[in-house]
């Protein structure tokens, strides 16, 4: 009977301690502060609307999920060394997570693995790397998106046809996969000849110049596929200037104001649009979840959609074609 009061007193003390813990939670169980995230995009060029919309998604998610975010990146997608340096600098600054849109499938691998080894969570957005270092990959299924572009081109072709593919960067994973998707549809089709892919080294002006040269020197080219916004716009400029839109079919990627104009004018027959706002938003959400110890999917497909002049005015498609961009 002597031990019972002691056990009762011990229980009371435990209850008091528990109550004290709830009352002084900020001292006993401190609230988690904002997650610190560095976002490194392929290009900080504000004229490329894709990245502006993706950054809008990043900023929206940072407010919703209580994250402090810093956005950086190289000036152009061609400057892989500058992007590697940006990742190295981020490692020194020790954020909780890095969200990376890789400019090169292979060359970003060593520094990405360094991120993982440093204990920083790594989330890939838009374009991947040849490594298992990322905790998650948030992107379009680019092979499937390329197939949509290839199917759109195939429907435009009548009889024997030569088709050119114009890519922005030679070793960017997103472009490698899009080209793979296009070729998987068109290669081996009777009467269709696919030329070797043309690379414009991160320049709309180069895309314009190369497309113009192709059309002037090879008049039997009746189709061009541009694998992103600048390649599509550059090719569209060349087609429009040479007034060959009745003979040459252009299929593009993305949905900038200039591309929508090309589509409306009939210079471009179709474009495969992505969801950059959703990419930015989900990459941030996934980064926060990874930092807080939640299990995150290895791959998150943000989807793609083929837009033509026939369906561009549908209400749901208008929302995707005209996302809000901060000025």
C-alpha positions in Angstrom: 0.0 0.0 0.0 3.0 2.3 0.5 3.9 2.2 -3.2 0.5 3.3 -4.5 0.7 7.0 -3.4 4.2 7.1 -5.0 2.8 5.8 -8.3 -0.1 8.3 -8.1 2.3 11.2 -7.5 4.5 10.0 -10.4 1.4 10.0 -12.7 0.5 13.5 -11.6 4.0 14.7 -12.3 3.9 13.2 -15.8 0.6 14.9 -16.5 2.0 18.3 -15.3 5.1 17.9 -17.4 3.0 17.0 -20.4 0.8 20.1 -19.8 3.9 22.2 -19.4 5.1 20.9 -22.7 2.0 22.0 -24.5 1.9 25.4 -22.7 5.5 26.1 -23.6 5.6 24.3 -27.0 7.9 26.9 -28.5 10.6 25.9 -26.0 10.0 22.1 -25.6 8.8 21.4 -29.2 9.8 24.3 -31.3 7.7 25.0 -34.4 9.4 24.3 -37.7 10.5 27.4 -39.4 10.4 28.2 -43.2 12.1 25.7 -45.5 15.1 27.3 -47.3 15.1 26.4 -51.0 17.3 27.4 -53.9 15.8 27.1 -57.4 18.2 27.0 -60.3 16.6 27.3 -63.7 18.2 26.8 -67.1 17.9 30.5 -68.1 17.2 33.8 -66.4 16.4 35.4 -69.7 13.0 37.1 -69.0 12.1 36.9 -72.7 11.6 33.2 -72.5 8.0 33.0 -71.1 8.3 29.3 -70.0 10.7 30.1 -67.2 8.8 33.2 -66.1 5.6 31.1 -65.7 7.5 28.3 -63.9 9.0 30.9 -61.5 5.4 32.2 -60.9 4.5 28.6 -59.8 7.6 28.5 -57.5 6.6 31.8 -55.8 3.0 30.7 -55.4 4.1 27.5 -53.7 6.7 29.2 -51.5 3.9 31.3 -49.9 1.5 28.4 -49.5 4.1 26.0 -48.0 6.1 28.5 -45.9 9.3 28.4 -47.8 12.1 31.0 -48.3 13.1 30.7 -52.0 16.0 32.1 -54.0 15.8 31.8 -57.8 19.0 31.8 -59.8 20.5 30.3 -63.0 22.7 30.9 -66.0 21.9 33.7 -68.4 21.5 31.2 -71.3 20.9 27.5 -71.5 24.2 27.1 -73.4 26.3 28.2 -70.4 26.5 24.8 -68.6 29.6 25.9 -66.7 27.7 28.9 -65.2 24.9 26.6 -64.0 27.4 24.1 -62.5 28.9 27.1 -60.6 25.4 28.1 -59.4 24.9 24.7 -57.9 28.3 24.7 -56.3 27.5 28.1 -54.7 24.2 26.8 -53.5 26.0 23.9 -51.8 28.2 26.4 -49.9 25.1 28.3 -48.8 23.5 25.1 -47.5 19.8 25.5 -48.2 17.5 22.7 -47.1 16.7 21.8 -50.8 17.8 22.6 -54.3 15.4 22.5 -57.2 17.3 22.2 -60.4 16.4 22.4 -64.1 19.5 20.8 -65.6 21.0 22.3 -68.8 23.0 19.1 -69.5 22.1 15.5 -69.0 25.7 14.3 -68.2 27.7 17.3 -67.1 25.5 18.2 -64.1 25.8 14.7 -62.7 29.0 15.2 -60.5 27.7 18.3 -58.8 24.2 16.9 -58.4 25.7 13.9 -56.6 27.7 16.3 -54.5 24.4 17.9 -53.5 23.0 14.6 -52.4 26.1 13.7 -50.4 26.0 17.1 -48.6 22.6 16.2 -47.1 20.7 18.8 -49.2 17.5 17.4 -50.8 17.7 17.6 -54.6 14.5 17.9 -56.8 14.8 18.0 -60.6 12.3 20.1 -62.5 11.7 20.2 -66.3 14.9 18.4 -67.5 16.7 15.6 -65.8 20.2 14.2 -65.4 21.9 10.8 -65.9 21.9 9.9 -62.2 19.8 8.6 -59.3 20.9 11.5 -57.1 17.6 13.4 -57.3 14.9 12.6 -54.7 12.2 13.4 -57.2 11.8 14.4 -60.9 9.0 16.8 -61.7 8.6 17.2 -65.4 6.6 16.5 -68.6 6.9 13.0 -70.0 8.9 14.4 -72.9 9.0 11.2 -74.9 5.2 11.2 -74.9 5.1 14.9 -75.7 7.4 14.3 -78.6 5.1 11.6 -79.9 2.2 14.1 -79.8 4.3 16.4 -82.0 5.3 13.6 -84.3 1.6 12.5 -84.7 0.6 16.1 -85.4 3.3 16.4 -88.1 2.4 13.0 -89.7 -1.2 14.2 -90.1 0.1 17.3 -92.0 2.1 15.4 -94.6 0.8 14.3 -98.0 3.0 12.1 -100.1 6.8 12.2 -100.1 8.2 14.6 -97.5 11.4 15.7 -95.8 11.1 16.9 -92.2 13.7 18.8 -90.1 13.9 18.8 -86.3 15.4 21.9 -84.6 16.7 21.5 -81.1 17.7 24.2 -78.6 20.5 22.3 -76.8 22.3 19.1 -77.9 22.6 17.4 -74.5 19.5 18.6 -72.6 17.4 15.6 -71.4 14.1 17.2 -72.3 15.2 17.8 -75.9 16.7 14.4 -76.2 13.5 12.8 -75.1 11.3 15.0 -77.3 13.4 14.2 -80.3 13.2 10.5 -79.5 9.4 10.8 -79.3 9.1 12.6 -82.7 11.4 10.1 -84.4 9.5 7.1 -82.9 6.4 8.3 -84.9 8.0 9.5 -88.1 11.0 7.2 -88.7 10.1 4.3 -91.0 7.0 5.9 -92.3 6.6 5.4 -96.1 7.6 8.5 -98.0 8.9 10.4 -94.9 12.6 11.3 -94.7 13.8 12.8 -91.4 16.9 14.9 -91.7 19.7 15.0 -89.0 18.7 17.2 -86.1 19.8 20.8 -86.2 21.1 22.4 -83.0 20.9 26.2 -82.4 23.0 26.4 -79.2 20.4 28.3 -77.1 19.6 31.0 -79.6 16.3 32.0 -81.3 18.2 33.9 -83.8 20.2 30.8 -84.8 16.9 28.9 -85.1 15.6 31.6 -87.5 18.8 31.5 -89.5 19.1 27.7 -89.7 15.4 27.3 -90.6 15.7 29.9 -93.4 18.8 28.2 -94.8 17.1 24.8 -94.7 14.0 26.2 -96.6 16.1 28.0 -99.2 18.5 25.2 -99.9 16.1 22.3 -99.6 12.8 23.2 -101.1 11.5 19.7 -100.7 11.5 20.1 -96.9 7.8 20.5 -96.0 7.9 20.1 -92.3 9.8 21.5 -89.3 9.5 20.5 -85.6 10.8 23.0 -83.1 11.5 21.4 -79.7 10.9 24.5 -77.5 9.7 28.1 -77.6 12.8 29.8 -79.1 13.3 27.1 -81.8 9.6 27.3 -82.7 9.5 31.1 -82.9 12.8 31.2 -84.9 11.5 28.7 -87.4 8.1 30.5 -87.6 9.8 33.8 -88.4 11.7 32.1 -91.3 8.5 30.5 -92.6 6.6 33.7 -92.4 9.4 35.8 -94.0 9.7 33.4 -96.9 5.9 33.2 -97.2 5.9 29.4 -97.4 3.3 28.6 -94.7 1.0 27.0 -97.3 3.8 24.5 -98.2 5.7 24.1 -94.9 4.1 22.7 -91.7 5.5 23.9 -88.4 4.9 21.9 -85.2 6.2 23.5 -82.0 6.5 23.2 -78.3 5.3 25.6 -75.5 2.9 28.5 -75.6 4.5 32.0 -75.6 2.6 35.0 -77.0 4.6 34.8 -80.2 3.7 31.2 -80.6 0.0 31.8 -80.1 0.3 34.5 -82.8 2.0 32.0 -85.2 -0.8 29.5 -84.5 -3.6 32.1 -85.0 -2.0 33.2 -88.3 -1.7 29.6 -89.6 2.1 29.8 -89.7 2.3 27.1 -87.0 -0.1 24.1 -87.4 0.1 22.8 -83.8 2.1 23.2 -80.6 2.6 20.8 -77.6 2.1 22.8 -74.5 3.5 21.9 -71.1 2.4 23.1 -67.6 5.3 25.2 -66.4 3.3 26.8 -63.6 2.4 23.4 -62.3 6.0 22.3 -62.6 7.2 25.2 -60.5 4.5 24.7 -57.9 4.9 20.9 -57.6 8.7 21.0 -57.5 8.5 23.4 -54.5 5.8 21.3 -52.8 7.8 18.2 -53.3 11.0 19.9 -52.0 9.2 21.0 -48.8 7.8 17.5 -48.3 11.2 15.9 -48.8 12.8 18.3 -46.3 10.2 17.5 -43.7 10.7 13.8 -44.0 7.7 12.8 -46.1 8.1 10.1 -48.8 8.0 11.8 -52.2 7.3 10.1 -55.7 10.4 9.5 -57.7 8.7 10.8 -60.8 5.9 13.3 -61.1 4.5 13.8 -64.7 3.0 17.2 -65.1 1.5 16.3 -68.5 1.3 17.9 -72.0 -1.4 18.8 -74.5 -1.6 19.3 -78.2 -3.0 22.7 -79.2 -4.2 23.5 -82.7 -6.1 26.5 -84.2 -9.3 24.5 -83.9 -9.0 24.0 -80.1 -7.0 27.0 -78.9 -10.1 29.0 -78.1 -11.7 26.4 -75.8 -12.0 27.7 -72.3 -9.8 25.1 -70.6 -7.1 25.5 -73.2 -7.2 29.3 -72.9 -6.3 29.0 -69.2 -3.2 27.0 -70.2 -2.3 29.3 -73.1 -2.5 32.5 -71.1 -1.1 31.8 -67.6 -0.5 34.8 -65.4 3.0 36.1 -65.7 4.4 38.7 -63.3 5.7 41.9 -64.9 
